[in-house]
Structure formats: C-alpha cells, structure tokens
C-alpha cells in the first residue's frame, strides 16, 4: 500500500488515474442512484456495449482518414446518446418489445466496433483498454473531456432532482401533476449514456454496469432517500476506486477488474450483514 501512495506522488499517470476515478464516481453516484431506483440497469447494459461501435469508428476515422481532431470519446458519446434515444423512443412510442431492441443494439454496437478494430491499421491497445478498462492510461485530455461531461451530468441531475425522482418512483402520479414523463425519461437515459462513457475509461465496457449499480446498491442500505443515496454512492465509488487501484498496483493486476471485484465483494458483505443486523434497503 505504501508503494502505491509513493507512486501517486511520483508518477503523473497514477495521479491522473485517481482524478479520473473521482470524476467518474461523482457521476456514477448521481446517475447510478436513478438507474437503480428506476430499475433500468438492462438499458444501461445495452447502451454500454453499443459504445464500442462509436469508439471503433472514431479510431478508424483518425487512423485511415486522418481526422486528428476527433477523440475516441467523441465517438463513444455519439453512440451512447443515439442508443439511449432509440431505446427510449421504442419504449415509449413503438410496439416493438424493448428487450428485443436492447439486445439488437447491444449486438450491433459490439459487432460494428469489432469490424472497425479489425479495419484500423495496426493493433490498437487503446481499443482493447476501452473494452476491458485501463484507468492507468488516461491522459490529461481525457480528464478534461470527462470533467466537462461530469459537470453536465451532475448539474442536470441535481437541478432536475424532483422531476427525475417522480419519473423513477411514480410515473402515473407525475402525469397527473402535468409532468412530461416521456421527456424526463429520455433525459434520464441520456444522462445514463454519458455516465456509461465516463465509466468506460475506468473499468471498460464489459464492467460498466457493475460500477454504475453496485455503489448505489450499497448506499441503499444506509440511506433513506435519493439525495442521501447519491452522496453516499459517490463516496463509496470513490473509496472503491482508490482502494482497487492500491490493491492492483503491487501485483500488477488489471485495475478495472480489481475495482469491480472489490465492489462486488463489499456488496455481498453488506447484503449478508443486513440479514444479521436488520438493515433494510431504501
């Protein structure tokens, strides 16, 4: 553990990793709480796997067509938002089964990403890191972009707290009160999409859902409302990310996988403890 703290003081990439973990944790705490409350983790799963298509396309355009002004996360944002809007529109307007569309977006996004990876000249380690996560490879440019997305997510999620809370818990009552439920549900999906993009840089596409939902689920045992849950979930996510980085440092383990395994272990421990002491989920 002391080696990890020494490395943080000595190496910029370790400091960047911690900063990225903190930024992603804030958005994760806010939006992850809404996702768990609304029970749309399966939607977030479809969005997260579609992101690979956008990342792969951005890399392909940069490598083959020289579009150096692009950033892979731009492609991730575009793919995530597009997938969120399609899923939301199908859920609200179309007659197609929602789970069918989510499955299609999941498969098409991943497949498109694989094709673009294959067609991008040379082997791109960056693309693989987006799939499995490598928080140690983030750059100052990544941090700046993520900080902007983080600010947008947090400001929107907190300013519209009451509206999004109504959408999560009682849609019918919200409609009776004149709230445009469809609009705020689509907004929630878009916030989820942006959070997915943030977490992709931390734990990768494969494990996004775990870090989005487990801290919020843990916080649910110790809080009594959404606002409290957001704060506790963000703090738990930051703590898990920092400890996961520290644990993975000396044995040279994959940081993203270590963070998620730690989150899963803590969730199981808290769940078991709840049966012993009578904790109840909020």
C-alpha positions in Angstrom: 0.0 0.0 0.0 2.9 2.4 0.8 4.3 1.7 -2.7 1.0 2.8 -4.2 1.0 6.1 -2.3 4.6 6.7 -3.2 3.8 6.1 -6.9 0.9 8.5 -6.7 3.3 11.2 -5.5 5.9 10.3 -8.0 4.1 9.5 -11.3 1.6 11.7 -13.2 -0.3 8.7 -14.7 -1.2 7.5 -11.2 -2.5 10.9 -10.2 -4.5 11.0 -13.4 -6.0 7.6 -12.6 -7.1 8.8 -9.2 -8.5 12.0 -10.6 -10.4 10.1 -13.2 -11.8 7.7 -10.6 -13.1 10.6 -8.5 -14.7 12.3 -11.5 -16.4 9.2 -12.7 -17.5 8.4 -9.1 -19.4 11.6 -8.8 -21.5 11.0 -12.0 -21.8 7.3 -11.0 -23.3 8.2 -7.7 -25.8 10.7 -9.1 -27.0 8.7 -12.2 -26.4 5.3 -10.8 -28.9 6.0 -8.0 -31.5 7.0 -10.5 -30.7 3.9 -12.6 -31.1 1.5 -9.6 -34.3 3.3 -8.4 -35.8 3.2 -11.9 -34.6 -0.4 -12.4 -33.1 0.2 -15.9 -29.8 -1.5 -15.5 -30.6 -3.6 -18.5 -31.0 -0.4 -20.6 -27.6 0.8 -19.3 -26.1 -2.6 -20.4 -27.3 -2.2 -23.9 -26.0 1.4 -24.1 -22.6 0.4 -22.7 -22.0 -2.3 -25.3 -23.1 -0.1 -28.2 -20.3 2.4 -27.2 -17.7 0.1 -28.7 -19.1 0.9 -32.2 -18.6 4.6 -31.7 -15.1 4.3 -30.3 -14.1 1.9 -33.1 -15.4 4.3 -35.7 -13.6 7.3 -34.2 -10.3 5.3 -34.2 -10.9 4.2 -37.8 -11.5 7.8 -39.0 -8.5 9.0 -37.1 -6.1 6.3 -38.5 -7.5 5.9 -42.0 -8.8 9.3 -42.9 -6.5 11.5 -40.8 -9.3 13.1 -38.7 -6.9 14.1 -35.9 -9.4 16.5 -34.4 -11.6 13.6 -33.3 -11.2 12.0 -29.9 -12.4 8.3 -29.3 -14.6 9.5 -26.5 -16.5 11.7 -29.0 -17.5 8.6 -30.8 -18.4 7.0 -27.5 -20.7 9.9 -26.6 -22.4 9.9 -30.0 -23.0 6.1 -29.9 -24.3 6.2 -26.3 -26.7 9.1 -26.9 -28.0 7.6 -30.1 -28.6 4.2 -28.4 -30.3 5.9 -25.5 -32.7 7.8 -27.7 -33.5 4.8 -29.8 -34.2 2.6 -26.7 -36.3 5.4 -25.2 -38.3 6.0 -28.3 -39.0 2.3 -28.7 -40.0 2.0 -25.0 -42.4 5.0 -25.2 -43.8 5.0 -28.7 -43.2 1.8 -30.7 -44.8 -1.5 -30.3 -41.6 -3.5 -30.6 -40.5 -5.3 -27.4 -38.0 -3.2 -25.6 -35.7 -6.1 -24.6 -35.5 -7.1 -28.3 -34.3 -3.7 -29.3 -31.8 -3.5 -26.4 -30.4 -6.9 -27.5 -30.1 -5.7 -31.1 -28.3 -2.5 -30.1 -26.1 -4.5 -27.8 -25.1 -6.9 -30.5 -24.9 -4.4 -33.4 -22.8 -2.0 -31.4 -20.3 -4.6 -30.3 -20.1 -6.1 -33.8 -19.6 -2.8 -35.5 -16.8 -2.0 -33.0 -15.0 -5.3 -33.7 -15.2 -4.6 -37.5 -13.7 -1.1 -37.1 -11.0 -2.5 -34.9 -10.1 -5.1 -37.5 -10.0 -2.5 -40.2 -7.9 0.0 -38.3 -4.3 -0.3 -39.4 -2.1 -2.0 -36.8 -3.1 -3.3 -33.4 -4.6 -0.7 -31.1 -4.1 -1.3 -27.5 -6.3 1.7 -26.7 -9.3 -0.1 -28.2 -8.8 -3.1 -26.1 -8.4 -0.9 -23.0 -11.9 0.6 -23.7 -13.3 -3.0 -23.8 -11.7 -4.2 -20.5 -10.7 -0.9 -18.9 -7.4 0.6 -18.1 -7.6 3.7 -15.9 -3.8 3.9 -15.8 -3.8 5.0 -19.5 -5.9 8.1 -19.2 -4.4 11.4 -20.4 -4.9 15.0 -19.3 -7.1 15.4 -22.5 -9.3 12.5 -21.3 -9.6 14.1 -17.9 -10.6 17.5 -19.3 -13.3 15.9 -21.5 -14.6 13.7 -18.7 -14.7 16.7 -16.3 -16.9 18.6 -18.8 -19.3 15.6 -19.1 -19.2 15.1 -15.3 -20.2 18.7 -14.7 -23.1 18.4 -17.2 -24.4 15.2 -15.6 -24.2 16.5 -12.0 -25.7 19.9 -12.7 -28.6 18.4 -14.7 -29.2 15.5 -12.4 -29.3 17.7 -9.3 -31.3 20.7 -10.8 -33.9 18.3 -12.1 -33.9 16.1 -8.9 -37.6 16.3 -8.2 -38.7 15.6 -11.8 -36.4 12.6 -12.2 -37.4 11.3 -8.8 -41.0 11.4 -9.9 -40.2 9.5 -13.1 -38.3 6.9 -11.1 -40.9 6.2 -8.5 -44.4 7.1 -9.7 -45.0 7.8 -13.4 -48.7 7.9 -13.1 -48.8 10.5 -10.3 -46.2 12.6 -12.2 -48.5 12.5 -15.3 -51.5 13.6 -13.2 -49.4 16.5 -11.9 -48.7 17.6 -15.5 -45.1 16.4 -15.7 -43.9 15.4 -19.2 -42.7 11.9 -18.2 -41.5 11.0 -21.6 -39.2 14.0 -21.9 -37.6 13.4 -18.5 -37.3 9.6 -19.1 -35.4 10.3 -22.3 -33.3 12.8 -20.4 -32.5 10.2 -17.7 -31.5 7.8 -20.5 -29.2 10.4 -22.0 -27.6 11.0 -18.5 -27.1 7.3 -18.2 -25.5 7.2 -21.6 -23.0 9.9 -20.6 -22.2 8.2 -17.3 -21.5 5.0 -19.2 -19.0 6.9 -21.3 -17.3 8.1 -18.1 -17.1 4.7 -16.6 -15.8 3.1 -19.8 -12.5 4.9 -19.2 -12.3 3.5 -15.7 -13.4 -0.2 -15.8 -14.2 -0.8 -19.5 -17.3 -1.6 -21.4 -17.6 -5.1 -20.0 -17.8 -4.0 -16.4 -19.6 -0.6 -16.6 -22.8 -1.9 -15.2 -21.2 -3.2 -12.0 -19.6 0.1 -11.1 -22.8 2.0 -12.0 -25.1 -0.1 -9.9 -23.1 -1.7 -7.0 -22.2 1.6 -5.2 -25.8 2.8 -5.4 -27.0 -0.6 -4.2 -24.6 -0.5 -1.2 -25.7 3.1 -0.4 -29.3 2.0 -0.4 -28.7 0.0 2.8 -27.6 3.1 4.7 -29.8 5.9 3.3 -33.4 6.9 3.4 -33.9 9.0 0.2 -32.4 9.5 -3.2 -30.4 12.6 -2.3 -28.6 10.8 0.6 -28.1 7.8 -1.6 -26.4 9.9 -4.3 -23.9 11.4 -1.8 -23.1 8.0 -0.1 -22.9 6.2 -3.5 -20.4 8.8 -4.8 -18.3 8.4 -1.7 -18.4 4.6 -1.9 -17.5 4.6 -5.5 -14.5 6.9 -4.9 -13.4 4.7 -2.0 -13.7 1.5 -4.0 -11.8 3.0 -6.9 -9.0 4.3 -4.8 -8.6 1.0 -2.8 -9.0 -1.0 -6.0 -6.1 0.9 -7.6 -4.0 0.4 -4.5 -4.7 -3.4 -4.3 -3.9 -3.8 -8.0 -0.7 -1.8 -8.0 1.9 -4.1 -6.5 0.8 -7.5 -8.0 0.2 -5.7 -11.4 -3.5 -6.7 -11.6 -5.9 -5.1 -14.1 -7.2 -2.1 -12.2 -10.7 -2.1 -13.6 -11.3 -5.8 -12.9 -9.9 -5.3 -9.4 -12.2 -2.4 -8.7 -15.3 -4.3 -9.8 -14.4 -7.4 -7.8 -13.9 -5.3 -4.7 -17.2 -3.6 -5.3 -18.9 -7.0 -5.7 -17.3 -8.3 -2.5 -18.3 -5.3 -0.5 -21.9 -5.5 -1.8 -22.1 -9.2 -0.9 -20.7 -8.5 2.6 -23.2 -5.6 3.2 -26.1 -7.8 1.9 -25.1 -10.6 4.3 -24.6 -8.2 7.2 -28.1 -6.7 6.5 -29.7 -10.0 7.4 -27.7 -10.2 10.7 -28.5 -6.6 11.9 -31.8 -5.9 10.1 -30.7 -3.3 7.6 -33.3 -2.5 5.0 -32.9 -1.2 1.5 -34.2 2.3 0.9 
